[in-house]
């Protein structure tokens, strides 16, 4: 019942959680055993494999391997916030002091996203479904 924990599809709602890790096998085993998730792998083509962490039939989070070019960035959980227009909201965020980590990009058959770092150094993603 916590309203901040709800998955929403309206502008401003936190809509997705994603485990970004250098070791998907260990992370997957840990979170599935700890929380009772099941894991469903999806081939995302050039982006590699993506794992949906499921609670019953409901996807509750995702997991993906961090690419070597991420360098020394530690494994972490990321969050996404729903927006109406990824391109416009990326521009607005940069005007407000954010830096672009991943420019607006399409996720085939899902939507569009970008990754940003806010002016205080906090990373987050924005997402708009198809």
Backbone as XML, in Angstrom:
<?xml version="1.0"?>
<chain id="A" units="angstrom">
  <residue number="1" name="UNK">
    <atom name="N" x="0.802" y="-1.228" z="0.000"/>
    <atom name="CA" x="0.000" y="0.000" z="0.000"/>
    <atom name="C" x="0.835" y="1.278" z="0.000"/>
  </residue>
  <residue number="2" name="UNK">
    <atom name="N" x="2.161" y="1.165" z="0.078"/>
    <atom name="CA" x="3.000" y="2.364" z="0.071"/>
    <atom name="C" x="2.935" y="3.006" z="-1.307"/>
  </residue>
  <residue number="3" name="UNK">
    <atom name="N" x="2.431" y="4.229" z="-1.418"/>
    <atom name="CA" x="2.219" y="4.820" z="-2.742"/>
    <atom name="C" x="3.497" y="5.043" z="-3.530"/>
  </residue>
  <residue number="4" name="UNK">
    <atom name="N" x="4.625" y="5.250" z="-2.860"/>
    <atom name="CA" x="5.876" y="5.457" z="-3.574"/>
    <atom name="C" x="6.447" y="4.193" z="-4.169"/>
  </residue>
  <residue number="5" name="UNK">
    <atom name="N" x="5.926" y="3.042" z="-3.775"/>
    <atom name="CA" x="6.443" y="1.775" z="-4.262"/>
    <atom name="C" x="5.654" y="1.246" z="-5.456"/>
  </residue>
  <residue number="6" name="UNK">
    <atom name="N" x="4.550" y="1.898" z="-5.784"/>
    <atom name="CA" x="3.697" y="1.412" z="-6.869"/>
    <atom name="C" x="4.367" y="1.612" z="-8.216"/>
  </residue>
  <residue number="7" name="UNK">
    <atom name="N" x="4.159" y="0.664" z="-9.104"/>
    <atom name="CA" x="4.579" y="0.858" z="-10.475"/>
    <atom name="C" x="3.497" y="1.675" z="-11.138"/>
  </residue>
  <residue number="8" name="UNK">
    <atom name="N" x="3.838" y="2.812" z="-11.656"/>
    <atom name="CA" x="2.858" y="3.657" z="-12.316"/>
    <atom name="C" x="3.256" y="3.907" z="-13.747"/>
  </residue>
  <residue number="9" name="UNK">
    <atom name="N" x="2.296" y="4.253" z="-14.553"/>
    <atom name="CA" x="2.611" y="4.559" z="-15.943"/>
    <atom name="C" x="2.328" y="6.025" z="-16.257"/>
  </residue>
  <residue number="10" name="UNK">
    <atom name="N" x="2.233" y="6.854" z="-15.223"/>
    <atom name="CA" x="2.032" y="8.280" z="-15.391"/>
    <atom name="C" x="3.339" y="9.017" z="-15.160"/>
  </residue>
  <residue number="11" name="UNK">
    <atom name="N" x="3.452" y="10.189" z="-15.754"/>
    <atom name="CA" x="4.643" y="11.022" z="-15.642"/>
    <atom name="C" x="5.034" y="11.206" z="-14.170"/>
  </residue>
  <residue number="12" name="UNK">
    <atom name="N" x="6.291" y="10.900" z="-13.854"/>
    <atom name="CA" x="6.819" y="11.126" z="-12.521"/>
    <atom name="C" x="6.824" y="9.922" z="-11.606"/>
  </residue>
  <residue number="13" name="UNK">
    <atom name="N" x="6.181" y="8.832" z="-11.987"/>
    <atom name="CA" x="6.184" y="7.625" z="-11.151"/>
    <atom name="C" x="7.465" y="6.831" z="-11.365"/>
  </residue>
  <residue number="14" name="UNK">
    <atom name="N" x="7.997" y="6.295" z="-10.271"/>
    <atom name="CA" x="9.090" y="5.330" z="-10.413"/>
    <atom name="C" x="8.478" y="4.076" z="-11.023"/>
  </residue>
  <residue number="15" name="UNK">
    <atom name="N" x="9.035" y="3.628" z="-12.140"/>
    <atom name="CA" x="8.374" y="2.568" z="-12.891"/>
    <atom name="C" x="9.180" y="1.280" z="-13.012"/>
  </residue>
  <residue number="16" name="UNK">
    <atom name="N" x="10.476" y="1.309" z="-12.747"/>
    <atom name="CA" x="11.266" y="0.103" z="-12.965"/>
    <atom name="C" x="12.511" y="0.135" z="-12.107"/>
  </residue>
  <residue number="17" name="UNK">
    <atom name="N" x="12.961" y="-1.057" z="-11.745"/>
    <atom name="CA" x="14.185" y="-1.248" z="-10.992"/>
    <atom name="C" x="15.080" y="-2.188" z="-11.782"/>
  </residue>
  <residue number="18" name="UNK">
    <atom name="N" x="16.390" y="-1.928" z="-11.737"/>
    <atom name="CA" x="17.293" y="-2.728" z="-12.552"/>
    <atom name="C" x="18.612" y="-2.943" z="-11.833"/>
  </residue>
  <residue number="19" name="UNK">
    <atom name="N" x="18.984" y="-4.196" z="-11.718"/>
    <atom name="CA" x="20.263" y="-4.570" z="-11.114"/>
    <atom name="C" x="21.305" y="-4.599" z="-12.227"/>
  </residue>
  <residue number="20" name="UNK">
    <atom name="N" x="22.295" y="-3.748" z="-12.113"/>
    <atom name="CA" x="23.391" y="-3.683" z="-13.069"/>
    <atom name="C" x="24.609" y="-4.267" z="-12.364"/>
  </residue>
  <residue number="21" name="UNK">
    <atom name="N" x="25.114" y="-5.364" z="-12.893"/>
    <atom name="CA" x="26.120" y="-6.117" z="-12.149"/>
    <atom name="C" x="27.207" y="-6.668" z="-13.059"/>
  </residue>
  <residue number="22" name="UNK">
    <atom name="N" x="28.349" y="-6.906" z="-12.470"/>
    <atom name="CA" x="29.465" y="-7.524" z="-13.189"/>
    <atom name="C" x="29.385" y="-9.041" z="-13.119"/>
  </residue>
  <residue number="23" name="UNK">
    <atom name="N" x="28.469" y="-9.567" z="-12.299"/>
    <atom name="CA" x="28.336" y="-11.014" z="-12.167"/>
    <atom name="C" x="26.850" y="-11.379" z="-12.063"/>
  </residue>
  <residue number="24" name="UNK">
    <atom name="N" x="26.218" y="-11.589" z="-13.212"/>
    <atom name="CA" x="24.776" y="-11.876" z="-13.221"/>
    <atom name="C" x="24.457" y="-13.232" z="-12.599"/>
  </residue>
  <residue number="25" name="UNK">
    <atom name="N" x="25.361" y="-14.197" z="-12.710"/>
    <atom name="CA" x="25.098" y="-15.515" z="-12.114"/>
    <atom name="C" x="24.968" y="-15.414" z="-10.598"/>
  </residue>
  <residue number="26" name="UNK">
    <atom name="N" x="25.931" y="-14.764" z="-9.963"/>
    <atom name="CA" x="25.905" y="-14.631" z="-8.505"/>
    <atom name="C" x="24.747" y="-13.742" z="-8.062"/>
  </residue>
  <residue number="27" name="UNK">
    <atom name="N" x="24.552" y="-12.611" z="-8.736"/>
    <atom name="CA" x="23.459" y="-11.700" z="-8.372"/>
    <atom name="C" x="22.111" y="-12.390" z="-8.567"/>
  </residue>
  <residue number="28" name="UNK">
    <atom name="N" x="21.954" y="-13.085" z="-9.679"/>
    <atom name="CA" x="20.689" y="-13.776" z="-9.935"/>
    <atom name="C" x="20.387" y="-14.824" z="-8.881"/>
  </residue>
  <residue number="29" name="UNK">
    <atom name="N" x="21.388" y="-15.609" z="-8.520"/>
    <atom name="CA" x="21.188" y="-16.629" z="-7.484"/>
    <atom name="C" x="20.842" y="-15.978" z="-6.148"/>
  </residue>
  <residue number="30" name="UNK">
    <atom name="N" x="21.509" y="-14.888" z="-5.810"/>
    <atom name="CA" x="21.254" y="-14.207" z="-4.545"/>
    <atom name="C" x="19.814" y="-13.681" z="-4.477"/>
  </residue>
  <residue number="31" name="UNK">
    <atom name="N" x="19.394" y="-12.905" z="-5.478"/>
    <atom name="CA" x="18.070" y="-12.275" z="-5.412"/>
    <atom name="C" x="16.927" y="-13.280" z="-5.589"/>
  </residue>
  <residue number="32" name="UNK">
    <atom name="N" x="17.130" y="-14.306" z="-6.404"/>
    <atom name="CA" x="16.068" y="-15.302" z="-6.531"/>
    <atom name="C" x="15.906" y="-16.095" z="-5.245"/>
  </residue>
  <residue number="33" name="UNK">
    <atom name="N" x="17.014" y="-16.426" z="-4.589"/>
    <atom name="CA" x="16.930" y="-17.155" z="-3.321"/>
    <atom name="C" x="16.424" y="-16.277" z="-2.184"/>
  </residue>
  <residue number="34" name="UNK">
    <atom name="N" x="16.855" y="-15.023" z="-2.152"/>
    <atom name="CA" x="16.453" y="-14.128" z="-1.067"/>
    <atom name="C" x="14.981" y="-13.743" z="-1.139"/>
  </residue>
  <residue number="35" name="UNK">
    <atom name="N" x="14.508" y="-13.382" z="-2.334"/>
    <atom name="CA" x="13.155" y="-12.843" z="-2.475"/>
    <atom name="C" x="12.159" y="-13.796" z="-3.136"/>
  </residue>
  <residue number="36" name="UNK">
    <atom name="N" x="12.623" y="-14.946" z="-3.600"/>
    <atom name="CA" x="11.720" y="-15.893" z="-4.226"/>
    <atom name="C" x="11.382" y="-15.560" z="-5.673"/>
  </residue>
  <residue number="37" name="UNK">
    <atom name="N" x="12.182" y="-14.697" z="-6.293"/>
    <atom name="CA" x="11.954" y="-14.368" z="-7.700"/>
    <atom name="C" x="12.275" y="-15.584" z="-8.569"/>
  </residue>
  <residue number="38" name="UNK">
    <atom name="N" x="11.693" y="-15.607" z="-9.753"/>
    <atom name="CA" x="12.168" y="-16.499" z="-10.804"/>
    <atom name="C" x="12.822" y="-15.605" z="-11.851"/>
  </residue>
  <residue number="39" name="UNK">
    <atom name="N" x="13.708" y="-16.169" z="-12.617"/>
    <atom name="CA" x="14.454" y="-15.403" z="-13.612"/>
    <atom name="C" x="14.075" y="-15.879" z="-15.010"/>
  </residue>
  <residue number="40" name="UNK">
    <atom name="N" x="13.779" y="-14.924" z="-15.885"/>
    <atom name="CA" x="13.498" y="-15.223" z="-17.284"/>
    <atom name="C" x="14.458" y="-14.413" z="-18.140"/>
  </residue>
  <residue number="41" name="UNK">
    <atom name="N" x="15.290" y="-15.112" z="-18.908"/>
    <atom name="CA" x="16.248" y="-14.420" z="-19.764"/>
    <atom name="C" x="15.616" y="-14.028" z="-21.089"/>
  </residue>
  <residue number="42" name="UNK">
    <atom name="N" x="16.022" y="-12.862" z="-21.570"/>
    <atom name="CA" x="15.570" y="-12.340" z="-22.862"/>
    <atom name="C" x="16.808" y="-11.938" z="-23.653"/>
  </residue>
  <residue number="43" name="UNK">
    <atom name="N" x="16.884" y="-12.359" z="-24.914"/>
    <atom name="CA" x="17.984" y="-11.959" z="-25.778"/>
    <atom name="C" x="17.649" y="-10.587" z="-26.348"/>
  </residue>
  <residue number="44" name="UNK">
    <atom name="N" x="18.459" y="-9.583" z="-26.012"/>
    <atom name="CA" x="18.229" y="-8.216" z="-26.469"/>
    <atom name="C" x="19.138" y="-7.849" z="-27.645"/>
  </residue>
  <residue number="45" name="UNK">
    <atom name="N" x="19.589" y="-8.848" z="-28.376"/>
    <atom name="CA" x="20.413" y="-8.588" z="-29.559"/>
    <atom name="C" x="21.760" y="-7.995" z="-29.190"/>
  </residue>
  <residue number="46" name="UNK">
    <atom name="N" x="22.084" y="-6.839" z="-29.768"/>
    <atom name="CA" x="23.380" y="-6.195" z="-29.546"/>
    <atom name="C" x="23.628" y="-5.857" z="-28.074"/>
  </residue>
  <residue number="47" name="UNK">
    <atom name="N" x="22.564" y="-5.619" z="-27.316"/>
    <atom name="CA" x="22.705" y="-5.279" z="-25.901"/>
    <atom name="C" x="22.976" y="-6.502" z="-25.036"/>
  </residue>
  <residue number="48" name="UNK">
    <atom name="N" x="22.879" y="-7.689" z="-25.589"/>
    <atom name="CA" x="23.147" y="-8.912" z="-24.835"/>
    <atom name="C" x="21.908" y="-9.460" z="-24.154"/>
  </residue>
  <residue number="49" name="UNK">
    <atom name="N" x="22.123" y="-10.263" z="-23.141"/>
    <atom name="CA" x="21.016" y="-10.900" z="-22.430"/>
    <atom name="C" x="20.490" y="-9.966" z="-21.339"/>
  </residue>
  <residue number="50" name="UNK">
    <atom name="N" x="19.187" y="-10.019" z="-21.151"/>
    <atom name="CA" x="18.521" y="-9.242" z="-20.106"/>
    <atom name="C" x="17.687" y="-10.227" z="-19.304"/>
  </residue>
  <residue number="51" name="UNK">
    <atom name="N" x="17.751" y="-10.131" z="-17.995"/>
    <atom name="CA" x="17.011" y="-11.041" z="-17.137"/>
    <atom name="C" x="15.867" y="-10.299" z="-16.477"/>
  </residue>
  <residue number="52" name="UNK">
    <atom name="N" x="14.664" y="-10.815" z="-16.650"/>
    <atom name="CA" x="13.492" y="-10.290" z="-15.954"/>
    <atom name="C" x="13.383" y="-11.055" z="-14.644"/>
  </residue>
  <residue number="53" name="UNK">
    <atom name="N" x="13.315" y="-10.352" z="-13.538"/>
    <atom name="CA" x="13.092" y="-10.963" z="-12.237"/>
    <atom name="C" x="11.595" y="-10.913" z="-11.983"/>
  </residue>
  <residue number="54" name="UNK">
    <atom name="N" x="11.006" y="-12.084" z="-11.796"/>
    <atom name="CA" x="9.553" y="-12.225" z="-11.744"/>
    <atom name="C" x="9.085" y="-12.612" z="-10.348"/>
  </residue>
  <residue number="55" name="UNK">
    <atom name="N" x="7.956" y="-12.060" z="-9.953"/>
    <atom name="CA" x="7.249" y="-12.483" z="-8.747"/>
    <atom name="C" x="5.955" y="-13.087" z="-9.260"/>
  </residue>
  <residue number="56" name="UNK">
    <atom name="N" x="5.932" y="-14.417" z="-9.342"/>
    <atom name="CA" x="4.817" y="-15.081" z="-10.011"/>
    <atom name="C" x="4.864" y="-14.735" z="-11.488"/>
  </residue>
  <residue number="57" name="UNK">
    <atom name="N" x="3.764" y="-14.195" z="-12.000"/>
    <atom name="CA" x="3.691" y="-13.801" z="-13.410"/>
    <atom name="C" x="4.077" y="-12.342" z="-13.634"/>
  </residue>
  <residue number="58" name="UNK">
    <atom name="N" x="4.353" y="-11.596" z="-12.547"/>
    <atom name="CA" x="4.604" y="-10.162" z="-12.660"/>
    <atom name="C" x="6.104" y="-9.858" z="-12.672"/>
  </residue>
  <residue number="59" name="UNK">
    <atom name="N" x="6.565" y="-9.167" z="-13.718"/>
    <atom name="CA" x="7.955" y="-8.718" z="-13.691"/>
    <atom name="C" x="8.100" y="-7.595" z="-12.659"/>
  </residue>
  <residue number="60" name="UNK">
    <atom name="N" x="9.088" y="-7.723" z="-11.762"/>
    <atom name="CA" x="9.271" y="-6.721" z="-10.718"/>
    <atom name="C" x="10.591" y="-5.968" z="-10.850"/>
  </residue>
  <residue number="61" name="UNK">
    <atom name="N" x="11.523" y="-6.518" z="-11.611"/>
    <atom name="CA" x="12.815" y="-5.855" z="-11.798"/>
    <atom name="C" x="13.540" y="-6.527" z="-12.954"/>
  </residue>
  <residue number="62" name="UNK">
    <atom name="N" x="14.607" y="-5.891" z="-13.385"/>
    <atom name="CA" x="15.434" y="-6.465" z="-14.423"/>
    <atom name="C" x="16.870" y="-6.553" z="-13.962"/>
  </residue>
  <residue number="63" name="UNK">
    <atom name="N" x="17.666" y="-7.300" z="-14.715"/>
    <atom name="CA" x="19.081" y="-7.439" z="-14.386"/>
    <atom name="C" x="19.858" y="-7.576" z="-15.681"/>
  </residue>
  <residue number="64" name="UNK">
    <atom name="N" x="21.002" y="-6.907" z="-15.727"/>
    <atom name="CA" x="21.862" y="-7.050" z="-16.895"/>
    <atom name="C" x="23.316" y="-6.903" z="-16.495"/>
  </residue>
  <residue number="65" name="UNK">
    <atom name="N" x="24.169" y="-7.493" z="-17.314"/>
    <atom name="CA" x="25.612" y="-7.432" z="-17.078"/>
    <atom name="C" x="26.137" y="-6.057" z="-17.488"/>
  </residue>
  <residue number="66" name="UNK">
    <atom name="N" x="27.053" y="-5.554" z="-16.688"/>
    <atom name="CA" x="27.711" y="-4.295" z="-17.009"/>
    <atom name="C" x="28.819" y="-4.570" z="-18.028"/>
  </residue>
  <residue number="67" name="UNK">
    <atom name="N" x="28.875" y="-3.752" z="-19.053"/>
    <atom name="CA" x="29.885" y="-3.913" z="-20.099"/>
    <atom name="C" x="31.260" y="-3.486" z="-19.580"/>
  </residue>
  <residue number="68" name="UNK">
    <atom name="N" x="32.326" y="-4.075" z="-20.116"/>
    <atom name="CA" x="33.678" y="-3.724" z="-19.670"/>
    <atom name="C" x="33.973" y="-2.221" z="-19.761"/>
  </residue>
  <residue number="69" name="UNK">
    <atom name="N" x="33.374" y="-1.544" z="-20.737"/>
    <atom name="CA" x="33.647" y="-0.110" z="-20.886"/>
    <atom name="C" x="33.087" y="0.736" z="-19.747"/>
  </residue>
  <residue number="70" name="UNK">
    <atom name="N" x="32.302" y="0.120" z="-18.842"/>
    <atom name="CA" x="31.832" y="0.837" z="-17.653"/>
    <atom name="C" x="32.976" y="1.056" z="-16.672"/>
  </residue>
  <residue number="71" name="UNK">
    <atom name="N" x="34.101" y="0.367" z="-16.898"/>
    <atom name="CA" x="35.274" y="0.568" z="-16.064"/>
    <atom name="C" x="35.052" y="0.162" z="-14.617"/>
  </residue>
  <residue number="72" name="UNK">
    <atom name="N" x="35.392" y="1.055" z="-13.697"/>
    <atom name="CA" x="35.356" y="0.762" z="-12.266"/>
    <atom name="C" x="34.009" y="1.050" z="-11.605"/>
  </residue>
  <residue number="73" name="UNK">
    <atom name="N" x="32.983" y="1.349" z="-12.372"/>
    <atom name="CA" x="31.665" y="1.582" z="-11.779"/>
    <atom name="C" x="31.247" y="0.303" z="-11.051"/>
  </residue>
  <residue number="74" name="UNK">
    <atom name="N" x="30.892" y="0.406" z="-9.767"/>
    <atom name="CA" x="30.504" y="-0.794" z="-9.026"/>
    <atom name="C" x="29.116" y="-1.295" z="-9.428"/>
  </residue>
  <residue number="75" name="UNK">
    <atom name="N" x="28.870" y="-2.555" z="-9.189"/>
    <atom name="CA" x="27.524" y="-3.098" z="-9.392"/>
    <atom name="C" x="26.559" y="-2.303" z="-8.523"/>
  </residue>
  <residue number="76" name="UNK">
    <atom name="N" x="25.338" y="-2.107" z="-9.031"/>
    <atom name="CA" x="24.375" y="-1.273" z="-8.310"/>
    <atom name="C" x="22.961" y="-1.511" z="-8.826"/>
  </residue>
  <residue number="77" name="UNK">
    <atom name="N" x="21.996" y="-1.010" z="-8.077"/>
    <atom name="CA" x="20.607" y="-0.981" z="-8.523"/>
    <atom name="C" x="20.332" y="0.387" z="-9.106"/>
  </residue>
  <residue number="78" name="UNK">
    <atom name="N" x="19.619" y="0.417" z="-10.235"/>
    <atom name="CA" x="19.205" y="1.670" z="-10.850"/>
    <atom name="C" x="17.690" y="1.767" z="-10.853"/>
  </residue>
  <residue number="79" name="UNK">
    <atom name="N" x="17.192" y="2.986" z="-10.972"/>
    <atom name="CA" x="15.746" y="3.204" z="-11.024"/>
    <atom name="C" x="15.390" y="4.005" z="-12.268"/>
  </residue>
  <residue number="80" name="UNK">
    <atom name="N" x="14.162" y="3.805" z="-12.721"/>
    <atom name="CA" x="13.629" y="4.540" z="-13.865"/>
    <atom name="C" x="12.346" y="5.240" z="-13.447"/>
  </residue>
  <residue number="81" name="UNK">
    <atom name="N" x="12.151" y="6.431" z="-13.992"/>
    <atom name="CA" x="10.956" y="7.224" z="-13.747"/>
    <atom name="C" x="10.230" y="7.394" z="-15.074"/>
  </residue>
  <residue number="82" name="UNK">
    <atom name="N" x="8.919" y="7.187" z="-15.067"/>
    <atom name="CA" x="8.110" y="7.353" z="-16.269"/>
    <atom name="C" x="8.018" y="8.835" z="-16.642"/>
  </residue>
  <residue number="83" name="UNK">
    <atom name="N" x="8.179" y="9.112" z="-17.925"/>
    <atom name="CA" x="8.000" y="10.473" z="-18.442"/>
    <atom name="C" x="7.108" y="10.413" z="-19.676"/>
  </residue>
  <residue number="84" name="UNK">
    <atom name="N" x="6.613" y="11.567" z="-20.077"/>
    <atom name="CA" x="5.763" y="11.628" z="-21.266"/>
    <atom name="C" x="6.568" y="11.615" z="-22.558"/>
  </residue>
  <residue number="85" name="UNK">
    <atom name="N" x="7.751" y="12.232" z="-22.536"/>
    <atom name="CA" x="8.564" y="12.352" z="-23.745"/>
    <atom name="C" x="10.040" y="12.311" z="-23.341"/>
  </residue>
  <residue number="86" name="UNK">
    <atom name="N" x="10.706" y="11.218" z="-23.634"/>
    <atom name="CA" x="12.097" y="11.033" z="-23.211"/>
    <atom name="C" x="13.002" y="12.118" z="-23.785"/>
  </residue>
  <residue number="87" name="UNK">
    <atom name="N" x="12.836" y="12.457" z="-25.044"/>
    <atom name="CA" x="13.716" y="13.445" z="-25.660"/>
    <atom name="C" x="13.546" y="14.821" z="-25.007"/>
  </residue>
  <residue number="88" name="UNK">
    <atom name="N" x="12.313" y="15.259" z="-24.861"/>
    <atom name="CA" x="12.057" y="16.570" z="-24.243"/>
    <atom name="C" x="12.482" y="16.590" z="-22.783"/>
  </residue>
  <residue number="89" name="UNK">
    <atom name="N" x="12.216" y="15.508" z="-22.048"/>
    <atom name="CA" x="12.578" y="15.496" z="-20.636"/>
    <atom name="C" x="14.077" y="15.340" z="-20.423"/>
  </residue>
  <residue number="90" name="UNK">
    <atom name="N" x="14.782" y="14.713" z="-21.365"/>
    <atom name="CA" x="16.248" y="14.685" z="-21.301"/>
    <atom name="C" x="16.792" y="16.093" z="-21.491"/>
  </residue>
  <residue number="91" name="UNK">
    <atom name="N" x="16.258" y="16.820" z="-22.454"/>
    <atom name="CA" x="16.670" y="18.215" z="-22.675"/>
    <atom name="C" x="16.372" y="19.062" z="-21.449"/>
  </residue>
  <residue number="92" name="UNK">
    <atom name="N" x="15.195" y="18.880" z="-20.876"/>
    <atom name="CA" x="14.811" y="19.652" z="-19.688"/>
    <atom name="C" x="15.750" y="19.341" z="-18.519"/>
  </residue>
  <residue number="93" name="UNK">
    <atom name="N" x="16.070" y="18.049" z="-18.347"/>
    <atom name="CA" x="16.972" y="17.655" z="-17.261"/>
    <atom name="C" x="18.349" y="18.288" z="-17.428"/>
  </residue>
  <residue number="94" name="UNK">
    <atom name="N" x="18.872" y="18.315" z="-18.647"/>
    <atom name="CA" x="20.194" y="18.923" z="-18.855"/>
    <atom name="C" x="20.136" y="20.426" z="-18.618"/>
  </residue>
  <residue number="95" name="UNK">
    <atom name="N" x="19.033" y="21.062" z="-18.983"/>
    <atom name="CA" x="18.879" y="22.493" z="-18.707"/>
    <atom name="C" x="18.856" y="22.767" z="-17.202"/>
  </residue>
  <residue number="96" name="UNK">
    <atom name="N" x="18.410" y="21.781" z="-16.427"/>
    <atom name="CA" x="18.352" y="21.916" z="-14.973"/>
    <atom name="C" x="19.637" y="21.446" z="-14.279"/>
  </residue>
  <residue number="97" name="UNK">
    <atom name="N" x="20.652" y="21.045" z="-15.069"/>
    <atom name="CA" x="21.935" y="20.694" z="-14.493"/>
    <atom name="C" x="22.328" y="19.233" z="-14.568"/>
  </residue>
  <residue number="98" name="UNK">
    <atom name="N" x="21.516" y="18.385" z="-15.179"/>
    <atom name="CA" x="21.856" y="16.963" z="-15.301"/>
    <atom name="C" x="22.866" y="16.750" z="-16.426"/>
  </residue>
  <residue number="99" name="UNK">
    <atom name="N" x="23.548" y="15.623" z="-16.348"/>
    <atom name="CA" x="24.449" y="15.194" z="-17.416"/>
    <atom name="C" x="23.891" y="13.911" z="-18.019"/>
  </residue>
  <residue number="100" name="UNK">
    <atom name="N" x="24.026" y="13.781" z="-19.325"/>
    <atom name="CA" x="23.538" y="12.594" z="-20.027"/>
    <atom name="C" x="24.578" y="11.485" z="-19.914"/>
  </residue>
  <residue number="101" name="UNK">
    <atom name="N" x="24.152" y="10.320" z="-19.435"/>
    <atom name="CA" x="25.000" y="9.132" z="-19.368"/>
    <atom name="C" x="24.747" y="8.271" z="-20.600"/>
  </residue>
  <residue number="102" name="UNK">
    <atom name="N" x="23.480" y="8.037" z="-20.912"/>
    <atom name="CA" x="23.062" y="7.334" z="-22.131"/>
    <atom name="C" x="22.026" y="8.225" z="-22.799"/>
  </residue>
  <residue number="103" name="UNK">
    <atom name="N" x="22.267" y="8.650" z="-24.043"/>
    <atom name="CA" x="21.307" y="9.527" z="-24.703"/>
    <atom name="C" x="19.993" y="8.805" z="-24.987"/>
  </residue>
  <residue number="104" name="UNK">
    <atom name="N" x="18.941" y="9.553" z="-25.292"/>
    <atom name="CA" x="17.664" y="8.909" z="-25.612"/>
    <atom name="C" x="17.861" y="7.796" z="-26.646"/>
  </residue>
  <residue number="105" name="UNK">
    <atom name="N" x="17.361" y="6.621" z="-26.288"/>
    <atom name="CA" x="17.550" y="5.423" z="-27.107"/>
    <atom name="C" x="16.288" y="4.581" z="-27.078"/>
  </residue>
  <residue number="106" name="UNK">
    <atom name="N" x="16.081" y="3.843" z="-28.150"/>
    <atom name="CA" x="14.927" y="2.949" z="-28.229"/>
    <atom name="C" x="15.244" y="1.593" z="-27.626"/>
  </residue>
  <residue number="107" name="UNK">
    <atom name="N" x="14.245" y="0.996" z="-26.982"/>
    <atom name="CA" x="14.275" y="-0.396" z="-26.554"/>
    <atom name="C" x="13.243" y="-1.079" z="-27.433"/>
  </residue>
  <residue number="108" name="UNK">
    <atom name="N" x="13.672" y="-1.945" z="-28.358"/>
    <atom name="CA" x="12.724" y="-2.542" z="-29.301"/>
    <atom name="C" x="11.506" y="-3.163" z="-28.607"/>
  </residue>
  <residue number="109" name="UNK">
    <atom name="N" x="10.348" y="-2.842" z="-29.128"/>
    <atom name="CA" x="9.056" y="-3.374" z="-28.672"/>
    <atom name="C" x="8.696" y="-2.975" z="-27.238"/>
  </residue>
  <residue number="110" name="UNK">
    <atom name="N" x="9.408" y="-2.008" z="-26.650"/>
    <atom name="CA" x="9.113" y="-1.616" z="-25.270"/>
    <atom name="C" x="8.897" y="-0.117" z="-25.123"/>
  </residue>
  <residue number="111" name="UNK">
    <atom name="N" x="9.856" y="0.679" z="-25.604"/>
    <atom name="CA" x="9.745" y="2.112" z="-25.416"/>
    <atom name="C" x="11.061" y="2.821" z="-25.678"/>
  </residue>
  <residue number="112" name="UNK">
    <atom name="N" x="11.247" y="3.936" z="-25.000"/>
    <atom name="CA" x="12.422" y="4.776" z="-25.171"/>
    <atom name="C" x="12.916" y="5.182" z="-23.787"/>
  </residue>
  <residue number="113" name="UNK">
    <atom name="N" x="14.237" y="5.316" z="-23.640"/>
    <atom name="CA" x="14.809" y="5.662" z="-22.343"/>
    <atom name="C" x="16.048" y="6.527" z="-22.517"/>
  </residue>
  <residue number="114" name="UNK">
    <atom name="N" x="16.481" y="7.139" z="-21.442"/>
    <atom name="CA" x="17.813" y="7.731" z="-21.343"/>
    <atom name="C" x="18.268" y="7.590" z="-19.899"/>
  </residue>
  <residue number="115" name="UNK">
    <atom name="N" x="19.566" y="7.663" z="-19.698"/>
    <atom name="CA" x="20.150" y="7.595" z="-18.355"/>
    <atom name="C" x="20.824" y="8.932" z="-18.081"/>
  </residue>
  <residue number="116" name="UNK">
    <atom name="N" x="20.617" y="9.439" z="-16.869"/>
    <atom name="CA" x="21.107" y="10.758" z="-16.506"/>
    <atom name="C" x="21.797" y="10.733" z="-15.153"/>
  </residue>
  <residue number="117" name="UNK">
    <atom name="N" x="22.627" y="11.729" z="-14.914"/>
    <atom name="CA" x="23.177" y="11.982" z="-13.590"/>
    <atom name="C" x="22.695" y="13.364" z="-13.191"/>
  </residue>
  <residue number="118" name="UNK">
    <atom name="N" x="21.960" y="13.432" z="-12.087"/>
    <atom name="CA" x="21.447" y="14.712" z="-11.616"/>
    <atom name="C" x="22.568" y="15.606" z="-11.103"/>
  </residue>
  <residue number="119" name="UNK">
    <atom name="N" x="22.252" y="16.870" z="-10.821"/>
    <atom name="CA" x="23.286" y="17.833" z="-10.414"/>
    <atom name="C" x="23.984" y="17.478" z="-9.104"/>
  </residue>
  <residue number="120" name="UNK">
    <atom name="N" x="23.431" y="16.567" z="-8.301"/>
    <atom name="CA" x="24.103" y="16.157" z="-7.058"/>
    <atom name="C" x="24.837" y="14.833" z="-7.217"/>
  </residue>
  <residue number="121" name="UNK">
    <atom name="N" x="24.901" y="14.301" z="-8.448"/>
    <atom name="CA" x="25.633" y="13.070" z="-8.701"/>
    <atom name="C" x="24.820" y="11.798" z="-8.630"/>
  </residue>
  <residue number="122" name="UNK">
    <atom name="N" x="23.500" y="11.906" z="-8.475"/>
    <atom name="CA" x="22.637" y="10.724" z="-8.397"/>
    <atom name="C" x="22.229" y="10.289" z="-9.802"/>
  </residue>
  <residue number="123" name="UNK">
    <atom name="N" x="22.457" y="9.014" z="-10.108"/>
    <atom name="CA" x="22.094" y="8.460" z="-11.412"/>
    <atom name="C" x="20.661" y="7.953" z="-11.410"/>
  </residue>
  <residue number="124" name="UNK">
    <atom name="N" x="19.978" y="8.106" z="-12.543"/>
    <atom name="CA" x="18.614" y="7.603" z="-12.709"/>
    <atom name="C" x="18.320" y="7.522" z="-14.196"/>
  </residue>
  <residue number="125" name="UNK">
    <atom name="N" x="17.270" y="6.779" z="-14.515"/>
    <atom name="CA" x="16.831" y="6.668" z="-15.886"/>
    <atom name="C" x="15.434" y="7.241" z="-16.040"/>
  </residue>
  <residue number="126" name="UNK">
    <atom name="N" x="15.108" y="7.636" z="-17.262"/>
    <atom name="CA" x="13.732" y="8.014" z="-17.575"/>
    <atom name="C" x="13.261" y="7.114" z="-18.695"/>
  </residue>
  <residue number="127" name="UNK">
    <atom name="N" x="11.957" y="6.851" z="-18.726"/>
    <atom name="CA" x="11.409" y="5.858" z="-19.649"/>
    <atom name="C" x="10.012" y="6.262" z="-20.094"/>
  </residue>
  <residue number="128" name="UNK">
    <atom name="N" x="9.739" y="6.033" z="-21.363"/>
    <atom name="CA" x="8.391" y="6.198" z="-21.916"/>
    <atom name="C" x="8.071" y="4.932" z="-22.711"/>
  </residue>
  <residue number="129" name="UNK">
    <atom name="N" x="6.975" y="4.278" z="-22.346"/>
    <atom name="CA" x="6.556" y="3.064" z="-23.030"/>
    <atom name="C" x="6.013" y="3.416" z="-24.414"/>
  </residue>
  <residue number="130" name="UNK">
    <atom name="N" x="6.006" y="2.423" z="-25.287"/>
    <atom name="CA" x="5.400" y="2.609" z="-26.613"/>
    <atom name="C" x="3.927" y="2.909" z="-26.484"/>
  </residue>
</chain>
